[in-house]
Amino acid sequence: MLQLLWHDWVLLSSTIACTVALWLLSFRYKNDDLDVSELILLRLTFSYWLVYCFASVIQRFVMSMFQLTEWDTLEWDILGLSLKLTAVVSYLLTFACVLTLPFHHLIASRRQVQ
């Protein structure tokens, strides 16, 4: 039986928080181009993090199934590697979006001053 670790509980709560945040962002709409690009950055950040959470949880379940069954190991290895790659890419994209958001605020404040 698969036991949940503290990391799994953090991923579960993070998944719920991302889903709520995306739902709340769906009600926010402004006509200004800068606000629209900020909204897109926030949606991308939460979406990428949601993909990371799903990939990490599925990867954990697949690895536990791989240990319990004796199916063709090549297929499980390919699935495990693709899940790891998906988790890494979505983590890096989340990090890039989080870094881009303060730069966007800086550019927006400079445009308003001019």
C-alpha positions as YAML, in Angstrom:
chain: A
units: angstrom
residues:
- id: 1
  name: MET
  ca: [0.00, 0.00, 0.00]
- id: 2
  name: LEU
  ca: [1.20, 3.47, -0.85]
- id: 3
  name: GLN
  ca: [1.81, 5.68, 2.17]
- id: 4
  name: LEU
  ca: [1.53, 9.43, 1.79]
- id: 5
  name: LEU
  ca: [4.52, 11.47, 2.83]
- id: 6
  name: TRP
  ca: [4.56, 15.13, 3.85]
- id: 7
  name: HIS
  ca: [5.56, 16.05, 0.28]
- id: 8
  name: ASP
  ca: [2.43, 14.36, -1.04]
- id: 9
  name: TRP
  ca: [0.26, 16.37, 1.37]
- id: 10
  name: VAL
  ca: [1.99, 19.58, 0.28]
- id: 11
  name: LEU
  ca: [1.37, 18.67, -3.37]
- id: 12
  name: LEU
  ca: [-2.28, 17.91, -2.62]
- id: 13
  name: SER
  ca: [-2.85, 21.22, -0.87]
- id: 14
  name: SER
  ca: [-0.92, 23.02, -3.60]
- id: 15
  name: THR
  ca: [-3.10, 21.39, -6.26]
- id: 16
  name: ILE
  ca: [-6.24, 22.54, -4.49]
- id: 17
  name: ALA
  ca: [-4.83, 26.06, -4.08]
- id: 18
  name: CYS
  ca: [-3.86, 26.26, -7.77]
- id: 19
  name: THR
  ca: [-7.30, 25.12, -8.85]
- id: 20
  name: VAL
  ca: [-8.95, 27.75, -6.65]
- id: 21
  name: ALA
  ca: [-6.55, 30.43, -7.90]
- id: 22
  name: LEU
  ca: [-7.26, 29.61, -11.53]
- id: 23
  name: TRP
  ca: [-10.97, 29.67, -10.80]
- id: 24
  name: LEU
  ca: [-10.65, 33.09, -9.13]
- id: 25
  name: LEU
  ca: [-8.52, 34.44, -11.97]
- id: 26
  name: SER
  ca: [-11.21, 33.46, -14.46]
- id: 27
  name: PHE
  ca: [-13.46, 36.20, -13.02]
- id: 28
  name: ARG
  ca: [-10.84, 38.93, -13.35]
- id: 29
  name: TYR
  ca: [-10.75, 40.79, -16.64]
- id: 30
  name: LYS
  ca: [-9.50, 44.28, -17.47]
- id: 31
  name: ASN
  ca: [-9.08, 46.01, -20.78]
- id: 32
  name: ASP
  ca: [-5.60, 47.43, -20.17]
- id: 33
  name: ASP
  ca: [-2.86, 45.58, -22.08]
- id: 34
  name: LEU
  ca: [-0.54, 45.53, -19.07]
- id: 35
  name: ASP
  ca: [-3.20, 44.02, -16.84]
- id: 36
  name: VAL
  ca: [-4.02, 41.39, -19.46]
- id: 37
  name: SER
  ca: [-0.38, 40.33, -19.74]
- id: 38
  name: GLU
  ca: [-0.13, 40.17, -15.94]
- id: 39
  name: LEU
  ca: [-3.25, 38.02, -15.86]
- id: 40
  name: ILE
  ca: [-1.77, 35.72, -18.49]
- id: 41
  name: LEU
  ca: [1.47, 35.41, -16.50]
- id: 42
  name: LEU
  ca: [-0.44, 34.50, -13.35]
- id: 43
  name: ARG
  ca: [-2.55, 31.93, -15.20]
- id: 44
  name: LEU
  ca: [0.56, 30.40, -16.76]
- id: 45
  name: THR
  ca: [2.27, 30.20, -13.38]
- id: 46
  name: PHE
  ca: [-0.63, 28.40, -11.73]
- id: 47
  name: SER
  ca: [-1.20, 26.15, -14.74]
- id: 48
  name: TYR
  ca: [2.44, 25.06, -14.94]
- id: 49
  name: TRP
  ca: [2.50, 24.38, -11.21]
- id: 50
  name: LEU
  ca: [-0.68, 22.32, -11.53]
- id: 51
  name: VAL
  ca: [0.97, 20.24, -14.27]
- id: 52
  name: TYR
  ca: [3.99, 19.76, -11.99]
- id: 53
  name: CYS
  ca: [1.76, 18.55, -9.14]
- id: 54
  name: PHE
  ca: [-0.09, 16.09, -11.37]
- id: 55
  name: ALA
  ca: [3.12, 14.78, -12.94]
- id: 56
  name: SER
  ca: [4.74, 14.27, -9.52]
- id: 57
  name: VAL
  ca: [1.75, 12.43, -8.08]
- id: 58
  name: ILE
  ca: [1.29, 10.23, -11.14]
- id: 59
  name: GLN
  ca: [5.01, 9.51, -11.18]
- id: 60
  name: ARG
  ca: [4.86, 8.34, -7.56]
- id: 61
  name: PHE
  ca: [1.93, 6.01, -8.30]
- id: 62
  name: VAL
  ca: [3.57, 4.64, -11.44]
- id: 63
  name: MET
  ca: [6.80, 3.90, -9.59]
- id: 64
  name: SER
  ca: [4.91, 2.11, -6.83]
- id: 65
  name: MET
  ca: [3.02, 0.04, -9.43]
- id: 66
  name: PHE
  ca: [6.31, -0.76, -11.18]
- id: 67
  name: GLN
  ca: [7.64, -2.27, -7.97]
- id: 68
  name: LEU
  ca: [4.52, -4.36, -7.41]
- id: 69
  name: THR
  ca: [4.01, -5.77, -10.90]
- id: 70
  name: GLU
  ca: [6.28, -7.58, -13.30]
- id: 71
  name: TRP
  ca: [5.22, -6.03, -16.57]
- id: 72
  name: ASP
  ca: [7.58, -5.12, -19.34]
- id: 73
  name: THR
  ca: [10.11, -2.86, -17.66]
- id: 74
  name: LEU
  ca: [10.90, -0.90, -20.82]
- id: 75
  name: GLU
  ca: [7.38, 0.48, -21.07]
- id: 76
  name: TRP
  ca: [7.33, 1.49, -17.40]
- id: 77
  name: ASP
  ca: [10.76, 3.07, -17.72]
- id: 78
  name: ILE
  ca: [9.65, 5.15, -20.69]
- id: 79
  name: LEU
  ca: [6.52, 6.24, -18.83]
- id: 80
  name: GLY
  ca: [8.52, 7.07, -15.71]
- id: 81
  name: LEU
  ca: [11.09, 9.07, -17.66]
- id: 82
  name: SER
  ca: [8.42, 11.00, -19.55]
- id: 83
  name: LEU
  ca: [6.72, 11.87, -16.25]
- id: 84
  name: LYS
  ca: [10.02, 13.01, -14.78]
- id: 85
  name: LEU
  ca: [10.74, 15.11, -17.84]
- id: 86
  name: THR
  ca: [7.25, 16.63, -17.68]
- id: 87
  name: ALA
  ca: [7.72, 17.48, -14.01]
- id: 88
  name: VAL
  ca: [11.13, 19.07, -14.60]
- id: 89
  name: VAL
  ca: [9.99, 21.14, -17.59]
- id: 90
  name: SER
  ca: [6.85, 22.37, -15.84]
- id: 91
  name: TYR
  ca: [8.88, 23.22, -12.71]
- id: 92
  name: LEU
  ca: [11.32, 25.27, -14.78]
- id: 93
  name: LEU
  ca: [8.50, 27.01, -16.65]
- id: 94
  name: THR
  ca: [6.85, 27.86, -13.32]
- id: 95
  name: PHE
  ca: [10.13, 29.30, -12.07]
- id: 96
  name: ALA
  ca: [10.51, 31.35, -15.26]
- id: 97
  name: CYS
  ca: [6.99, 32.77, -14.92]
- id: 98
  name: VAL
  ca: [7.57, 33.64, -11.27]
- id: 99
  name: LEU
  ca: [10.78, 35.47, -12.23]
- id: 100
  name: THR
  ca: [9.09, 37.28, -15.10]
- id: 101
  name: LEU
  ca: [6.24, 38.70, -13.00]
- id: 102
  name: PRO
  ca: [8.37, 41.22, -10.98]
- id: 103
  name: PHE
  ca: [10.11, 42.35, -14.18]
- id: 104
  name: HIS
  ca: [6.70, 42.90, -15.72]
- id: 105
  name: HIS
  ca: [5.68, 45.05, -12.73]
- id: 106
  name: LEU
  ca: [8.89, 47.06, -13.07]
- id: 107
  name: ILE
  ca: [8.27, 47.73, -16.76]
- id: 108
  name: ALA
  ca: [4.62, 48.59, -16.10]
- id: 109
  name: SER
  ca: [5.55, 51.13, -13.42]
- id: 110
  name: ARG
  ca: [8.13, 52.74, -15.73]
- id: 111
  name: ARG
  ca: [5.55, 53.02, -18.53]
- id: 112
  name: GLN
  ca: [3.08, 54.71, -16.18]
- id: 113
  name: VAL
  ca: [5.70, 57.28, -15.10]
- id: 114
  name: GLN
  ca: [6.44, 58.19, -18.71]
...
